[in-house]
């Protein structure tokens, strides 16, 4: 296969970052990458409004309280497009569904996503986790934008696989995976080594100024999160993923990175894990 078509479907513009470096690696290899956000994320991490509403009523800034949501929408979309461009991704789409996003209220999204699937015909779909334990492992969350987007995506991919009135050739997606940020480490199926892409991840994270991000905060966030995933897999930084279902293979799959990991010396492993391969011990 010459090129892969990879489709990433998320609830909010920032959700793209959870797999950004992995998508960048594939884009660099020549694969086609398309990023879709179901909402513009207008009510997600609106830190200025949150902080203003925490103030006494007579101390609140009317300009922040009466912010222009059309302008905010432009900012959110621009942040996503700029973040994607860092990783060579230019096909970026925002479907503009309202928040809170609930599939029962906006079921037109199924047709919208199904149409994108039939257009792109992805080999790989990276989508939100549909599991009821919720976003980032919160127990007891039965519905939020992320889970509802996952449910919409699952229905859309089923619709795309069945012949319909649109006369388009049905498409079944071979590989479906979820970002590992929604799971515990022992649930992870594989981790992509993104150590060489860390600085780009920091750069992209810092672009989300509307969410209160700064270069310093972004670096600290990723040192902890990507560093934890890297530490778990004996590398510097990693992005983790979970498969929707077991993959059919011709033989036992393995990576040269995995084999090298168990053949190298302890000293070499330590050097690699701290990003100092030339360090003398």
N, C-alpha and C positions, 0 to 999 in steps of 0.2 A: 504494500500500500504506500503510495507516494506521499500523500498528505492526509492528516486527520482533520475532521471537522469537530471542533470542541465547542459546546454551548454551555454557558454558565448562566443560570437563572437564580436571581436573588430577590429578597424582599425589599432591601434598601440599598442605596448607592454604596455605602461603606462595606456591605457584606462581601463585595467583590474582593476586598483586600485579603480575605482569609485564604484565597488560593492564587493571589496575584503573581507571585514569583513562579509558581508551577506553570501558570498560563504563559508567563513570559518565556520560560524555557521552551515550551512547545512552539510559541510564536517564532522564537529565534531559530527553531529547527525548520520553519516553513509551514507549520500547521496553521489552519484557519481557526481563529478564535473569535467568538461572538459573546458579548456580555449583555445581559438583559436585567434590568431592575423593574420589578412590578410596580413599585411606588417611587416617588421622588424623595421620600424620606423627610417630608416637611415637618412631621411631628416627632422625628427621631433625634434625640440628643440636641434639642433646641436649648442649648445651655444658657444663652442670654435671656431667653424668655423665662426659663426655669428660675434662674437666679433673681430676676426682677420680681417674679411672683412671690418669692420668699421674703421680700421686703415688706414693711408696713405699707398699707394702701396709699397713704399720702406721700410716700417717698418713691413711688414707682415712676419710671420714665415712660411717659405716654408714647414716645417714639418707638420704644421697644415693644410696648404692649400692643400698639397698632401697626406692627410691621407689615410691609407689603409682601404677601405670600407669593405673588407672582415673581417678585424680585428674588425672594428666597428660593423659589423653585429653580430659577435660572442659575443661582449660585450652586445649588446642590447638584444640578446636572453638569455644570462646568467642572466641579470638583471631581466627579466620577470620570468624566472624559479626560481630564488632565492626568488623573491617577492611572487610567488605562493606557494612555499614551506613553507613559514611562516604560511600560512593558511591551510596547509595539502594537498595542491593540487599538484599532480605529473603528471597528464596528461595534458601537455602543448604543443601546436602545433603552429608553425609559417609557414604560407603559402608562404612567400617570394615574394609576388607581389611587383612590383616597385612603387615608388612614383614620382609624384603624382599619386595616384591610381584612375583610371577612368574605370567604368564598360564597357563602349563602347570599350575601348582599350584592356581590359583583361577579356573578358566574359567567359573564361575557369573557372574563379573563381566560377561561378554558379554551375558547375558540381562538383568542389572540395568541396564546402560547402554542396551541396546536398548529396554527398557521406558520409560526416561526419555525417549529420543528420540521414541518413539511417543506419549508423553504430551504432551511440550512441542511437538513438530513444529517444530524450529528452522529458521529461514531461514539462520542463520549458526551454524556450530560453530567455536569456538576451542579447539584441542586441543594436546596435547603433540606435539613433533616426533618422527616415527618413524624418522628417519634414523640409520644405524648409527654415524655419527661421534660420537654421544652428546650428553650434556647440556653445554651451553655450549661446544660445539666440541671436546670431548676426543676425540682420535683413538684408535681401537681399542676403544672401549667398545661391546660388542655387546648388553649387557643391563643396565639399571638400572630403577628404579621408573618413570622418565619414559618411556623407550622401551617398556617393557612396558605401561604405561598407554595409550600411543599405539596399540600393536598391538591391545589389547583394544578401544579405541574404534573403530578402523577395522573390526574384525570386527563390532562391534555396529551400526555404521551400515550395513554391508552387510546384516546380518540384518534390520534395521528396514525396509529397502527391498524385502524379499521377502515375499510373502504367507505367513503362517504359521498355526499351529494356534490362535493366540489370537484369530482373527477380526477383528483390528484392521486398519484401513486402512493399507497400507504407506506409508512416508514416505522420500523421497529428499532429502537435505540439499543445497540449491543451492550454498552457499558454505562452504568449509572453509579455515581459515587457522591458521597456527602463530605463536606469539610469536617476535619477532625475536631474543630473547636467545639462542636456540639456533643462530644463524647469524652469519656475517660480514656486515659492512656491504654488501658488493657482492652479497650474496644477497637483500637486502631488496626486497620489492615495493612497499610503501608505508609511510609513517610518519605517525602521527596526532600533530598538534601538541597537546600537553597542558600547555603553559606555564602556563595559568591554573589547572591542577589540581595543580601541583607540591606545594604545601603539604599538600594532602590525601594525596598519595602518601607524603610524609614522615610524616604522622600515622599512616597505616595501617601503614607499615613498622615504626614504633616500637612498635606493639602486640604484635609477636611477641617478647615478653619471654622466652618459653620457649626461644627460639633465641639468646638473649644480646643481643638488640637493645636499643639505647638511643636516645633522640632525637638525640644528637650523632652516633652511628655511622650511624643511618638517614639523616640529612641528608647526611653525607659520601658514603655509598654511592650515593645517588640523584643528588647533584651530579655525580658521576663518570659513572655509568651512563646516566641519562637525559640528562645534559649532553652526553655523547659522541654519543648518537643525535641530539640536537638540533643539535649542531655539524655533524654529517654532513649534515643536511637544512636547514641555514641557519635554524634557529630556536633558541629557548632550551632547551626540553625536549621530547622526543618518545618515543613508544612505537612500536616497529617490528613489522611483520608480513610473513609470507611466505605466498603463496597455495598451496594444494595443487595447483592446475592453472590454466591460463589461463581467464579469465572471458569468456563470450560477451557482447558489448556491441553496442549499436545504432550507435555511432559512437565516435570516439577519445575516451576518458575523460580529463577534466582537472579540476583543482581551481582555484578562484579564488586559493587560496594560492600555487599553483605559478606562475600567470601574474603575480601581483603581485610575486613574488620576483624575476622577471627584468625588471620594469618600474621597480622602486624604485631610488633612488640608493644608492651605496655607503654613504653616511653613514646613511641610513635603515636599511639592512640591518644595519649594525654596532649601531645603537641597539636594533633588535629582538632581535638575537642575545644581547645582554647584559641584555635586559629593561628598558632605559632609553629608552623611545620618546620621552620628552620632553627627553632630554639634549641640550644645545647643544654642538656640536663647534667 
